[in-house]
Amino acid sequence: MRQGQPADRSDKLPTRFARALLEVAMQKPLASARPLVNIFHAFVFFGFSFYLLVNVVDVLEAFVPDWETIWQGPLADGFNLLADLFSVFVLVGMLFFLHRRFITKPKVLEFNSNVLLHPGVAAGGVRRDSLIVGGFILLHVGSRWVGSALQLAEAGGPDPWLPTACILLPLFTEMEPGLLEQTIRATWWLALGLILLFIPYFPRSKHIHLMVAPVNLALRRETPRGALDAVQDPAQPGCTTLAGLPWPQVLDAFACIMCTRCHEVCPAHESGTPLSPSALEINKRYHINAHATEVAAGGARQNMLEYAILPDAVWSCTACYACVQICPVGNEPMHDILELRRSLVFDGKTPDELGEVLRSLDEQGNSFGESNRRRSKWTRKLDIKDARKEAVDLLWFVGDFASFNQSCTATTRKVAEVLTAAGVDFGVIRKGERSAGNDVRRVGEEGLFESLAEQNIELLEKCEFDRIMTTDPHTYNALKNEYPALGGEYEVVHYSTLLVELIEAGAIQLEQPQAGNATFHDPCYLGRYNGIYDAPREVIERCGLALVEMPRNRENSFCCGAGGGQIWLNDHDDMTQRPSEMRIEEALSVGVSRFLVACPKDMTMYSDAAKTSGHEEEIAVEDIIDLVYSAMGIEGVAA
């Protein structure tokens, strides 16, 4: 850990640890998915936690004269009852998990052969580790449980405070006293001796998460989700080695329990690319274990692209944050990938198409290669103020896709017409606005991001406004969470929130409500990153539509596949189905014919997906502004 790069997580340590221990005690990190699995995990967790006390008491019973745990009065009665019940809970829980991993083998626990890169993992290390840990727990707890039944047989009868051990009692009532005593000793030595045997293996196994996970949760980052860490060394941004990662991201490898929840929600993994956030963490730990002496001596210098993650997997990530949000132990595999990208971009090792986009962004300020003079072409015949020349209440930072993409500009014009009809004093920057740089930073081009941001901040300083509005969640995230570190602090509002404000104030009159139902897709950078879930839904319902939720919604929404620069990249060779096409099929499965979005990139991705998946006639992709526009009965201005 000490070889990792600095990261200050020392603030409010008592509060951090108190919160983490409370969350662990309540099993809160596991609450978001897999309810049946969570129940059995709670059996094992609470039972094994109580067994810390059980083991101490058993040692005392062996070495303190006249200490007989099962005959110590009312306090011992309660202890015996808990030990008895928790023994069965642990055994049932572990049998469930071993059956799940080795018999039923759910698909989510499988890894593609090209993601388990470390030889120890590829040779079946995950299954072997699971078997060793599971076997240890079964034998340790099972021996103690059987030992309780043997003690009852020696004492001459059942005990109501050991109800499950009494079930085993008939098996031992006929045993000879001498054999009974020796068997009791054998079960004691087996239960306690297994701990001694397991101790050398414990730090190398996934069982170490018992100790590391609470620490990892306590020391997690508390900066906004949408704000990336600053570059440690501008002369060599990013990293390719374990020693180059911030130390908490090295700790992640030991917190990982191999539950695969992260790759279950990963759009890149689900679409067939060679990315598994879980495999990344597992490969890291196996590498450290295999080279422990070398790593401890300062040798954590091997390129992670050789043993932890493939280069193509690095460029598959959509930076949607789902793997970080879902992880029950606080791991951040996405941040490892973004650090690797920074290094690869600095060394010029990017996909060819990405290099062309980055050049366009550098030269023209947008990803379309269009002249900046054409940025406001969509405003033709619309009476919109130029915020560089006039003071406005609301400055609309339009963004690239809303300005240039043909599938978005009609929607952009409707936003302008709705704001005008509502009497909003707003304006745009007709010349000079450049990409906000959110995805530029997430593909790893830190220098270009800072250049774009600084130019935008300089331009915004010349404008007079109260708030900034944007329709693009990616732009919203950059302006709200990334720009303050560079000196650009603004009040930023997403148009969905503004629409609700205008409706509630009576500035927008929805006199022609819509009929029918629809579903809504939560954009990653609006919802998961910035917690805006209700505003778009309120707009939809105010416009008269019944909202039908897809199975994956709100914080558990499934990414469209555009983020992290994926919208600029070609489909990966291993891709079996685009995330956007999966999402269209999910929408159809809930019986709707209208798919609503609140992001220009989503409009682009899902309009295309409806066509490529063959569902263009079954489902219409619309922006929430389309509903407001129709419900207001606006007669559009000719384009």
N, C-alpha and C positions, 0 to 999 in steps of 0.2 A: 504493500500500500504506500509506503514511504517513497518508493521510486516514482509514483504517479505525480502528476503536476499539481501545484497548489490549488486548493479550492476551499474557501472559507465557509464552513458550516458550523461555526462555533457560537453563533449568536443564539441567545435564549435556550441554552442547552437543557436546563431543568424542564422548561415548557415542552421542548421538542421530545424529550424522552418520556415525560408524563403522557403526552398525547399518543406517542407511538405504543406505549405499553397498554394504554386504554384501548386503542384500536385493535391491538393483537388479542387482548383479553376478550373483546367483543367479536373477534373474527371479522371485523368490518372490511378489511381489504379483500375478503373472499366473497363479499355479498353480491357482487354485480353479475355473476354468471355461474352456471353449473350447480343449481341448488342441491341436487342429490349428492353430488361429490362433496359439497361444502358440509353437509350434515355428517358424513362419515369422516371428513377431515376434522370436524369439531370433536368427534368421538376420540380420535387419536390424539389431537392436540391437548384437550383437557385431561384426558387420561394419562398421557405421558408426562404432562406438566405435574400432575399430582404424584406421579411415580418418583419425582425427585425426593419428596418427603418419604415415600414408601421405602426407597432405598436407604435413606438415612436411618429410619426406624429399624429396618432389617439388620443393618450393621450393628446398631445398638443392641438389638436382641441377641446377636451372636457374641458380643464381646463384653457386655455389661452383665455382671452376675445377677441372677434372678429376674432379668427383664424378659417378661413374656407378653408380647404385644397384644395378643388376642384376649388376655384376661386382666386388663388394666382399668376397668371401671367405665363410667359413662363417656368420658372423653375418648377413650380407646374404642368404645362401641361405635361412635360416629366415624372415627378413623377407619375402623375395620369395614364398616358398611361402604364407605366411599372407595376404599381400596378394592373391595370385592366387585362393586359395580363398574368402576373404571377399568378394572382388568378385562372384563367382558367387552366393554365399549372399545378398548384398544384392540383387542383380538378381532372383534367383528369388523372394525374399521380397516385394519391391516389386511384381513382376508378379502374385503371388498376391493381394496386398491391393488392387491396382487392379482386377484381374478380379473380386474379391469385391464391391467397392463399386460398380463401374460395369456389370458384366455379370450376375453371379448375383444381386446385390442382395438378400441375406437380409433377411427381414422385420424382424429385430432392429435393422437399421441405418436403418429407416424412422422418420420422425417424423410424427405427426399434424399436419395443417396448422395447428391452433390452438395449437401449443406453440412454434413458431419465430416468436416475436413481433417480434424486431428486424428491420427491413426488410432489412438486409444478409444475415441468415441466411435469411429467407423467400425472397430472390431467388436462392437456390441457393449461398449462401456456403460451406456445408459441403462440397458437392461440388467447388466451384471450388478451395477450399483444399486438398482432398485431391488434386486433379489437379495443382495447382502444386507441392506438396510431393513428390508421387510422381514427377512429371516431372523435377524438379530432381535427385532422388536417382538416377533411372535415367540421366540424361544425365551427371551428375557421375561416378558410378562406372563407367558404361559407357564413357565417354571414356577414363578412366584404364586400364581393362581392354584396350580396343582399342589404346591407346598402348603397352602392354606388348608386345602381339603385333607392332606395327610396329617396336619396338625390336629384337625378336628377328629380324625380317626384315632390318633394317639390319645386325645383327651377323652374319648369315649362317647362322642355323640355330636349332634348338629348344634348350630348356633344361629339364632335368628338374625344376627348382625353380619352373617356371612352367607347370604341366601344362595348365591350361585355356586359357591364352593360346596355347599351342602348337596348340590346336584351330583357332584363327583364322589361324595362320601361313600356310597355303597360299593364303589370299586375297591376301597381300601380297608373296609371293616374286618375282613378275614385275614389280613396280613399279620405275620408274626411280629411281635413287639420289636425284636432286634432288627429285622428287615425294615420295619416301618421307620425306626429311628435313622437307619442308614439312608433310606430313601429321602427322608426330610432333609438330611444334611446334603444329599446330592442335589436336590432341587435348590437349596440355598446357594450352594457353590455354583451351580449352573446359572442361576439368575444374576448373582453378583459377579461371578467370574467372567461372564460374557461382557460386562461393562469394561473390565480391565482389558480384555482381548480387543474390544471395539475401540478403545481410546486412541490407539495409533492410527486407525483407519478413519476415525470420526472427522478430523479436519480436512481430509481429502475427499470425503463423500458429500453427497447432497444433503445429508443429515445435518451438516454444519449450519444449514439455514435456520435451525432452531435458535442458534445464538446470534447469527449475523443479521437475519431479517429484521428483528426489532431495531437493531442499530442502524441498518440501512434506511428503514422507514423514518427513524428519528433524524437522520442526517440528510434527508432528501432536500433538493433545492426548493427554495421558497420564493424565488423570483417569479414573475408572471410566466405562464406557460409559453406565451408567444415571444419571449425575449431570450435569444440565444446568448451563451457565454461569449465574452469578448475573446479575441485571439490572444493567446499567451505571448507569442513571439512573432511580431509582424514580419521578421526576416525569414521565418519558416512556419507559416500558419498550419494549423492542424497537426495531425500525427499519423504515423503508420505502425507504431509500436505500443505495447502496454505501458511502457514508461512515459509515453507521450500523452496518455489519457489523464484527465483529472483523477486524483486518487479515489473519489467515490465511485467512479465508473470501473475501477479495478475491483473494488469491493463488491460490485454487482455480481461478479462471477461466483462469489461464494454464497451470496444470498439466493441465487437461482435454485429453484426446486425442481426444474425440468417439467413443470406442469403444462407447458406449451400453450397457455392461454394467450400469450402474445402472438404466436404465429397463427392462432385460430382467428384472430381479428385483423391480421395483417393483409391488406388488399394485394400487396405484391405476392405474398405467399399463396393466397387463395387463387390468384390468377395463374399460378404455375411457375413463376420465376424462381430462381435459386436463392431466395431470401427467406431465412427463418431467424427472427430476432432471438428465439430461444436457443437455436443452435449456435449463434454467435456467442452467447454467454457460456454455454456448455463447453465450446471449443476453447474459450479463454481459460476456464478453470482446469481443463485437462492439460492444457499447455503448461500452466503454472505447476501443476502436480508432477508432470513428467520431467520438468526441468527445475525442480525446486531449489537445488543447491546453486545452480547457475543463476536463477532469477534472484535468489536471496543475496547473491554476491554482486548484484547490479547488472545482471545480464538479460534484462527484459527488453532486448533490442531486436528480436526477430520480427520481421514484417508480418502484421496480422493478416495480410492478404495471402500469406502462405499457409496459415493454419486455422484461421478463425472465420473468414468470410471471403467469398469470391468477388473479384472486381465487378462482375456483372450484377451481383447481388447488391453491391454498394450503390449502383446506379438504378436499381429497381425501387428503392425506397421512395414513398410518396410524402414522407415527413408528416404524416397525418396525426401522429401522437397517440394512436390507438394502443400501441404496444406498451407505452409508458403508463397510460391511464389505466390499463387493465391489470398491470402486474401487481400481484398481491404482496410482493416484498419490496416494491419501490425501485425496481431496476429501470435503466434508461438506455436500452440498446440503440434507440434512434439517435441519441447524442453521440454514441461511438461512430455511427455511420456518417454523421455530419462532420465529425472531426477528420475521418478518413477522406471525405470529399474535399475538404479544405486543402489537405496535403496533395491530393491528386490533381486538383485544379492548379495549384501553385506550380506543380511539376509539369503541367501541360498534358496530363494523361486523362483527357475527357473524351466522351463519344464525339465523333466528328460533327454531328448535327448540333450538339450543345455548344461547341466552339463557335459555330456560325451565329447562333442566337446571341451568345455573349458579346460577340463583336458588334452585332446590330444594336444591342443595348448600350454598348459603350459609345458607338458612333451616332446613333439616332435617338437613343433614349427610350426605345421600345423594342419589343421582341419580333415585330412584324417586318422590320426593314423599311418602314415607311418614313418619309420625311416628317419631321416634327411639325412642319407647317400644315400638314394634313390632319393633325390630331383633332381639330375642331370641325372637320368637314361635316360631321353628323349634325351640327347645329344649324345647317342651312335652312332658311325660312323660319327659324325659331328666334324669338326675341329674348336672348340670354345675355346678361351682363358679362363684361370682361372684368374679372376680379383684380386684374393688375391695374385697372384704370378707375374702378369705382369701388367704394366701400360697400360691403354686403354683410348681411347677417349670417348667411350660410355660404361657405365656399365648398363647392362640389369638386372633390378630387376624383376625376372620372376614371383614370386608369387605362391600361393598354387595351384589354379585351373589350371593354365597354366602348372604347373610342374607335377601334379599328376592325374588330372581327365582325364579319357580315351577319353572323347569326345573333349578334348582340346589339347592333346599332339601332334597330327598330325599338328594342326594349329601352335603350338609353334615351331615345327621343320621347318615349312615353313617360319616363321619369320626369323629364323636363316639363312636359305638358301638364302632368299632375301637379308638380310644384307650382307652376305658373297659375293654374286654375285655383290652387289653394291659397294664393296670395303670398307665397313665400318669397322673401327678398334673398335671392341666391344668385350666384355667378360661378363661372368656370374660368380656368386659366387657359385662354385661347392659344397661347404660344408659350412654350418653355417648360410645361409640365413634362416630367420624365417618369418612367416606371418607378413605383415606390420601392422596388427591389426586394420584396419579401422572398420570392422564390429564387432570386439571384443569390441571396445569402444562403438559402437552403440547398443550393447545388454546390456551395462551397466557395463562391467567388466573393470573398470578403472585401477585397479592395474595390471592386466594381460596385458592390452594395454601398460602401461608404461614399464613393464618388456620387452615385445617384442620389443618395440621401442628402448629402451636403448641398448638391445643386438644388434639390427641391426645397430644402430648408431655407436656403438663401433666397429663393424665389418667393416662398411663403412669407418671409419677413418683409417683403415689399408690398404685400397685400394687407388690406384692412378687413377683418372679419371677426365674428364671435366664435363660430364653430366650423369644423370641417365635417362634411358628409361624404360618404362613398358608398357605392353599391357593391363594391368588390371586397369580400371578407379578407382576402390576402392583403390588399392595400390597407384595409382597416387595421389589421394586425400590425403591419409595419409602422403605420403612423402612430398607433396607440402604444405599442410595446417596445419598438426598436428605436424610433427616432428620439425619444427623451434622452437616451445615453449620448446622443450626438448634438444635443442642444435644442432639439425641436419638440417642445412640449405644447400640446394642443388638446382641446376638448374635441374628441372625435366621436361621431355618431354614425351608425349603420342606417341605411335608408329604411329598413324594416322598423326600427325603433322610432325614427322620425315619422313614419306613416301613422303609427299608433298615436303619437303625440298629436298629430294633425286631426286624426279622426276624433279623438277625445275632446279636442278643443273646438270641434265643429267646423274647422276650416275645410275639411274634406267631408262632403255629403254623399253617402252611398245610397243614392235614390233608386238604383236599378240593381238590386242584389242578384247574385248568381244562384243557380240551382244545381243540385247534385252533390257528389262527393269527390274528394281528391286526397292525395297523399303528399307529404312534404319531406324533402330531403334536407337534413341538417348539414350545412357546409362545415367542414372540419375547422376552418379558421374563424367561423362565426360561433359555432357551438362548443366543440371540445376545447378549443383554445381560449375562447373568450366568454363562454357561458351564456350566450344569447340564444335561448330556445323558445321563449314564449312570444316574443314580438311577432315573428313571421306567422306563427299559428293564430295569434289574435287577429292579424290582418285577414287571414284566410277565412276565419269564422265570421268576422265582421262583414265580409263580403257575401256571406250567405251560404258558403259551402260547408258540408259536413266533413270533418277531417278524419281520415282513416290512417292510423299509424302503421308503418311497416314494422316487422319484428325488430329490426335494428334501427333504433331512433334515439334522438337526443344525444347523450354522451356516448352511447354505444352505436352511433350511426356508422355506416360503412362508407369509406372514402370513395369518391368518384374516380380516383386514379389520376387526377391532374396535378396534384401538389408535388412539392419537392422537385419541380422542374420536369415532371413526367410529361406534361402537356407539350413540351418542346422536343421530346425524345421519340424515336421510333419504337414500335412495339418490340418487346424483347423476344428473342428466338424461342424461348421456352414457354412463352405465354400461351395458355390454353383458352382463356376467355378474359376479356377486359373487365375490370371492376365495374365500369359504368353499365355494361351489358348485364352483369349479375344483378345490379341494382334495379334496372328496368324490369327484369323478370320477378324480382322480389315485390315490386310495386304491383305488377299484374296479379301476383298470388293473393293479394288482399282485396282484389275485385274492384279496382279503380281504373278510370280511363283518363285521369288528369294527373300529371306528375309535376308538382310545383317546386320551383327553386328560388333562391335568393342570392345568386352569385353568377356573374357573367361566364366564368369558367364552367360552372355546372350547366348553364344553358348550352354551351358549346359541346361539352362532353355527352350530355344526355340526349340532345337533339341528334347527334351522330349515332349514339348507341341505339336509339329507337329504330334508326334505319338499318344499321349493320346487323342487328339482332332479328330483323324481320318483323318488328312490332309497330312500325310507324302508323299503321291503320288502327291499331288497338289502343294506343295511348298517346296523348298530346303532352308535350313538354312545354310548360308555360312558366313565366316569371310571376311572382306575386304582384308585380306592378300591373300585369295584364288584367288581373282581377279588379284592382282598384280603378284602373282606366275605364274598364267596361261598366263597373258599378256606378261610376260618376257620370257616365253617359257623355264622355268628352268626344267632340267631333274633331278628329285629328287634323293637324296641319299637313298639307301635301308635302311629301319628301322632295 
